[in-house]
Amino acid sequence: MLGVLLTLLAGATLVVAWAGVRVATDRSGGSAPPQDRPGPVMLVPGYGGGSDGLRVLAGRIRAAGGRATVVELPGDGTGDLRQQARALDRAIVGELRDGVPSVDVIGYSAGGVTARLWDHDYDGTRKARRIITLGSPHHGAEIASAGEAFAPGVCPLACQQLVPGSALLATLGGRAPRRPAWMSIWTTMDETVTPPDSARLDGAVNVPLQTICPDARIGHGELPTDPLVTGIVLRALGPSPLRPPSPAECATPRSGTG
């Protein structure tokens, strides 16, 4: 009897181990979308849900021959970022049902954190080819800390979730997964997400704009519409491998033809 029990336990252990290997393979294996096949672009607004700048960027993506949709966030865009990630997933699933192989996601400001939540909670590995964030507080924002400390009653849930060290940010960690491919773009002159380096994301292609064009005077609110950013984004959405622009290319992205 003891021998039979040990045999059964050994078999169960092998099954569990095999399942673990399978899950790991599924997450990092060959099922990710091909990088040379761009899909429709989903643009995610930031805190408060304002989308005017993203609509300009969406128009430029369409003018370059792509498909682009600005995602409507629930409520006023200051509620639970997990609910915003759920809304993003519904929009993405709708696109995938049309037969496209994958989507590309652009998250502006807090929308970049929403994109990371979506990737984490909704199997972004299989659904997204690339994720680009613009001025996103991946490590939190000091303004959220100030709001929570001095006026907690007026700091909505999304504000609380963007406090450095929050439980939500701790869940995401400070590193992007290997898939999808990631790019984080930000400006050293950011007056909203402070410190601006909060946008740096290990594992991503990091693009501080002033390392490309030292004279670039771009604020947080100008990120979705500035020609330099638009040029970098359009190239990043193409079929070529994702890479940062070099200082020698400063003029090219500004033309929108890079």
KOLDRENVO-543122 format. One record per residue (C-alpha): residue number from 1; x, y, z. Coordinates in Angstrom, 1 decimal, always signed. Last residue first. Layout:
REM KOLDRENVO-543122
{NUM,{X,Y,Z}}
...
***
This chain:
REM KOLDRENVO-543122
{258,{+11.3,+58.4,-39.5}}
{257,{+8.8,+60.3,-41.6}}
{256,{+7.0,+62.3,-38.9}}
{255,{+9.2,+65.3,-39.7}}
{254,{+10.2,+65.6,-36.1}}
{253,{+11.4,+62.0,-36.1}}
{252,{+14.0,+62.8,-38.8}}
{251,{+15.4,+66.0,-37.3}}
{250,{+16.8,+64.3,-34.1}}
{249,{+18.1,+61.3,-36.0}}
{248,{+21.8,+61.9,-35.1}}
{247,{+20.8,+61.9,-31.5}}
{246,{+19.8,+58.2,-31.9}}
{245,{+16.3,+56.8,-32.1}}
{244,{+15.5,+54.0,-29.8}}
{243,{+14.8,+50.5,-31.2}}
{242,{+11.8,+48.3,-31.9}}
{241,{+12.5,+45.9,-34.8}}
{240,{+10.9,+47.1,-38.1}}
{239,{+7.2,+46.5,-38.8}}
{238,{+6.1,+50.0,-37.9}}
{237,{+4.5,+51.2,-34.7}}
{236,{+7.9,+52.4,-33.3}}
{235,{+8.3,+54.5,-36.4}}
{234,{+5.0,+56.2,-35.9}}
{233,{+5.8,+56.7,-32.2}}
{232,{+9.1,+58.3,-32.8}}
{231,{+7.6,+60.7,-35.4}}
{230,{+4.7,+61.6,-33.1}}
{229,{+7.0,+62.3,-30.2}}
{228,{+9.1,+64.7,-32.3}}
{227,{+6.0,+66.3,-33.8}}
{226,{+4.5,+67.1,-30.3}}
{225,{+0.9,+66.0,-30.0}}
{224,{+0.7,+63.2,-27.4}}
{223,{+3.6,+64.6,-25.3}}
{222,{+2.4,+68.2,-25.2}}
{221,{+0.6,+67.9,-21.8}}
{220,{+3.7,+66.7,-20.1}}
{219,{+5.9,+69.5,-21.3}}
{218,{+8.2,+69.6,-24.4}}
{217,{+11.1,+71.9,-24.9}}
{216,{+13.3,+69.8,-27.1}}
{215,{+16.8,+71.5,-27.3}}
{214,{+18.7,+68.3,-26.3}}
{213,{+17.0,+66.4,-29.2}}
{212,{+17.5,+62.6,-28.8}}
{211,{+18.8,+62.6,-25.2}}
{210,{+16.2,+65.3,-24.5}}
{209,{+13.4,+63.0,-25.4}}
{208,{+14.1,+60.4,-22.7}}
{207,{+13.5,+57.2,-24.7}}
{206,{+13.6,+54.0,-22.8}}
{205,{+13.3,+50.7,-24.8}}
{204,{+11.7,+48.6,-22.1}}
{203,{+13.2,+46.0,-19.8}}
{202,{+13.5,+48.4,-16.9}}
{201,{+10.9,+51.2,-17.1}}
{200,{+11.9,+54.8,-16.8}}
{199,{+8.7,+57.0,-16.5}}
{198,{+9.5,+57.8,-12.9}}
{197,{+12.5,+59.6,-14.4}}
{196,{+10.2,+62.6,-14.7}}
{195,{+10.3,+63.1,-10.9}}
{194,{+7.6,+64.2,-11.0}}
{193,{+4.8,+63.3,-13.4}}
{192,{+3.2,+66.7,-13.9}}
{191,{+5.9,+69.2,-14.7}}
{190,{+7.7,+67.0,-17.3}}
{189,{+10.7,+68.8,-18.5}}
{188,{+12.8,+65.7,-18.6}}
{187,{+10.4,+64.4,-21.3}}
{186,{+9.1,+60.9,-21.6}}
{185,{+9.0,+57.9,-23.9}}
{184,{+8.7,+54.3,-22.7}}
{183,{+8.9,+51.5,-25.3}}
{182,{+7.9,+47.9,-24.7}}
{181,{+7.9,+44.7,-26.7}}
{180,{+5.1,+42.3,-25.6}}
{179,{+6.8,+40.2,-24.3}}
{178,{+10.0,+40.3,-22.2}}
{177,{+8.0,+41.6,-19.2}}
{176,{+8.5,+45.2,-18.1}}
{175,{+10.3,+45.9,-14.9}}
{174,{+9.6,+48.0,-11.9}}
{173,{+7.1,+45.9,-10.1}}
{172,{+3.5,+45.5,-11.3}}
{171,{+2.2,+44.3,-7.9}}
{170,{+4.2,+47.0,-6.1}}
{169,{+2.5,+49.6,-8.3}}
{168,{-0.9,+48.4,-7.1}}
{167,{+0.1,+48.1,-3.5}}
{166,{+1.3,+51.7,-3.6}}
{165,{+5.1,+52.4,-3.3}}
{164,{+4.9,+55.7,-5.0}}
{163,{+1.3,+57.0,-4.9}}
{162,{-0.4,+56.2,-8.3}}
{161,{-2.9,+53.9,-6.7}}
{160,{-4.1,+56.7,-4.4}}
{159,{-4.7,+59.0,-7.4}}
{158,{-6.6,+56.2,-9.1}}
{157,{-8.8,+55.8,-6.0}}
{156,{-9.7,+59.5,-5.7}}
{155,{-7.5,+62.0,-3.8}}
{154,{-10.1,+64.6,-2.5}}
{153,{-10.6,+63.1,+1.0}}
{152,{-6.9,+62.4,+1.4}}
{151,{-6.0,+66.1,+1.1}}
{150,{-2.6,+66.7,+2.5}}
{149,{-1.0,+63.2,+2.4}}
{148,{-3.0,+61.7,-0.5}}
{147,{-2.7,+64.7,-2.7}}
{146,{+1.0,+65.1,-1.9}}
{145,{+1.7,+61.5,-2.7}}
{144,{-0.3,+61.8,-6.0}}
{143,{+1.8,+64.9,-6.9}}
{142,{+4.9,+62.9,-6.2}}
{141,{+4.1,+60.5,-9.0}}
{140,{+4.4,+56.7,-9.0}}
{139,{+7.1,+54.3,-10.2}}
{138,{+5.6,+53.7,-13.6}}
{137,{+4.4,+57.3,-13.7}}
{136,{+3.8,+57.4,-17.5}}
{135,{+5.2,+60.2,-19.7}}
{134,{+4.1,+58.5,-22.9}}
{133,{+3.9,+54.7,-22.8}}
{132,{+4.3,+52.4,-25.8}}
{131,{+3.1,+48.7,-25.8}}
{130,{+4.0,+46.4,-28.7}}
{129,{+2.6,+43.2,-30.2}}
{128,{-0.4,+42.9,-27.9}}
{127,{-2.9,+40.0,-27.5}}
{126,{-0.9,+36.9,-26.6}}
{125,{+1.6,+38.5,-24.2}}
{124,{-1.1,+40.9,-23.0}}
{123,{-2.6,+38.0,-21.0}}
{122,{-5.4,+40.0,-19.3}}
{121,{-4.1,+40.8,-15.8}}
{120,{-0.5,+41.8,-16.3}}
{119,{-0.9,+43.3,-19.8}}
{118,{-4.0,+45.2,-18.7}}
{117,{-2.2,+46.4,-15.6}}
{116,{+0.7,+47.6,-17.7}}
{115,{-1.7,+49.4,-20.0}}
{114,{-3.4,+51.1,-17.1}}
{113,{+0.0,+52.2,-15.9}}
{112,{+0.6,+53.7,-19.3}}
{111,{-2.8,+55.4,-19.2}}
{110,{-1.6,+57.2,-16.1}}
{109,{+0.4,+59.4,-18.5}}
{108,{-0.5,+58.4,-22.1}}
{107,{-0.8,+54.7,-22.9}}
{106,{-0.3,+53.5,-26.4}}
{105,{-1.2,+49.9,-27.2}}
{104,{-0.5,+47.9,-30.3}}
{103,{-3.0,+45.2,-31.3}}
{102,{-2.7,+41.5,-32.4}}
{101,{-3.4,+39.0,-35.2}}
{100,{-6.4,+40.9,-36.5}}
{99,{-9.5,+38.7,-37.1}}
{98,{-12.3,+41.0,-36.3}}
{97,{-12.7,+39.3,-32.9}}
{96,{-9.3,+40.8,-32.1}}
{95,{-10.6,+44.3,-32.3}}
{94,{-13.5,+43.6,-29.9}}
{93,{-11.1,+41.8,-27.5}}
{92,{-9.0,+45.0,-27.5}}
{91,{-12.0,+47.2,-26.5}}
{90,{-13.1,+44.8,-23.8}}
{89,{-9.5,+44.6,-22.5}}
{88,{-9.2,+48.4,-22.3}}
{87,{-12.4,+48.5,-20.2}}
{86,{-10.9,+45.9,-17.9}}
{85,{-7.7,+47.9,-17.6}}
{84,{-9.9,+50.9,-16.6}}
{83,{-11.6,+48.8,-14.0}}
{82,{-8.1,+47.9,-12.7}}
{81,{-7.2,+51.6,-12.6}}
{80,{-9.9,+52.2,-10.1}}
{79,{-11.6,+55.6,-10.5}}
{78,{-10.2,+58.9,-11.8}}
{77,{-11.1,+58.5,-15.5}}
{76,{-14.4,+60.3,-15.1}}
{75,{-16.6,+57.2,-15.2}}
{74,{-15.3,+54.3,-17.2}}
{73,{-12.6,+54.9,-19.8}}
{72,{-13.3,+55.3,-23.5}}
{71,{-10.4,+53.9,-25.6}}
{70,{-9.0,+56.1,-28.4}}
{69,{-9.0,+54.0,-31.5}}
{68,{-6.4,+53.9,-34.2}}
{67,{-6.0,+52.1,-37.6}}
{66,{-2.9,+52.8,-39.6}}
{65,{-2.2,+54.4,-42.9}}
{64,{+0.0,+57.3,-41.9}}
{63,{-3.0,+59.6,-41.8}}
{62,{-4.6,+57.1,-39.4}}
{61,{-1.6,+57.4,-37.1}}
{60,{-1.8,+61.1,-37.3}}
{59,{-5.5,+61.1,-36.4}}
{58,{-4.8,+58.9,-33.4}}
{57,{-2.2,+61.4,-32.2}}
{56,{-4.7,+64.2,-32.4}}
{55,{-7.3,+62.1,-30.7}}
{54,{-4.6,+61.4,-28.0}}
{53,{-4.3,+65.1,-27.4}}
{52,{-8.0,+65.6,-26.9}}
{51,{-8.5,+62.5,-24.7}}
{50,{-9.0,+63.7,-21.2}}
{49,{-9.8,+60.6,-19.0}}
{48,{-9.1,+62.2,-15.6}}
{47,{-5.8,+60.4,-15.2}}
{46,{-4.4,+59.4,-18.6}}
{45,{-6.1,+58.3,-21.8}}
{44,{-5.4,+54.9,-23.4}}
{43,{-4.8,+54.7,-27.2}}
{42,{-5.5,+51.3,-28.9}}
{41,{-3.6,+50.9,-32.2}}
{40,{-4.7,+48.4,-34.9}}
{39,{-2.2,+45.8,-35.8}}
{38,{+1.4,+45.8,-37.1}}
{37,{+2.8,+42.6,-38.5}}
{36,{+6.6,+42.5,-38.2}}
{35,{+6.7,+41.7,-34.5}}
{34,{+4.9,+38.5,-34.8}}
{33,{+2.3,+38.0,-32.0}}
{32,{+3.5,+35.9,-29.0}}
{31,{+2.8,+32.2,-29.1}}
{30,{+6.5,+31.2,-29.3}}
{29,{+7.2,+30.9,-25.6}}
{28,{+7.4,+33.4,-22.8}}
{27,{+4.0,+33.1,-21.1}}
{26,{+3.0,+29.8,-22.6}}
{25,{+6.4,+28.2,-21.7}}
{24,{+6.0,+29.3,-18.1}}
{23,{+2.5,+27.8,-18.0}}
{22,{+3.8,+24.6,-19.6}}
{21,{+6.7,+24.2,-17.2}}
{20,{+4.3,+24.6,-14.3}}
{19,{+1.9,+22.1,-15.7}}
{18,{+4.8,+19.6,-16.1}}
{17,{+5.8,+20.1,-12.5}}
{16,{+2.2,+19.6,-11.3}}
{15,{+2.0,+16.4,-13.4}}
{14,{+5.3,+15.1,-12.2}}
{13,{+4.4,+15.7,-8.6}}
{12,{+1.1,+13.9,-9.1}}
{11,{+3.0,+10.9,-10.5}}
{10,{+5.4,+10.9,-7.6}}
{9,{+2.4,+11.0,-5.2}}
{8,{+0.7,+8.1,-6.9}}
{7,{+3.9,+6.0,-6.8}}
{6,{+4.4,+6.8,-3.1}}
{5,{+0.8,+5.7,-2.4}}
{4,{+1.3,+2.5,-4.3}}
{3,{+4.5,+1.7,-2.4}}
{2,{+2.8,+2.4,+0.9}}
{1,{+0.0,+0.0,+0.0}}
***
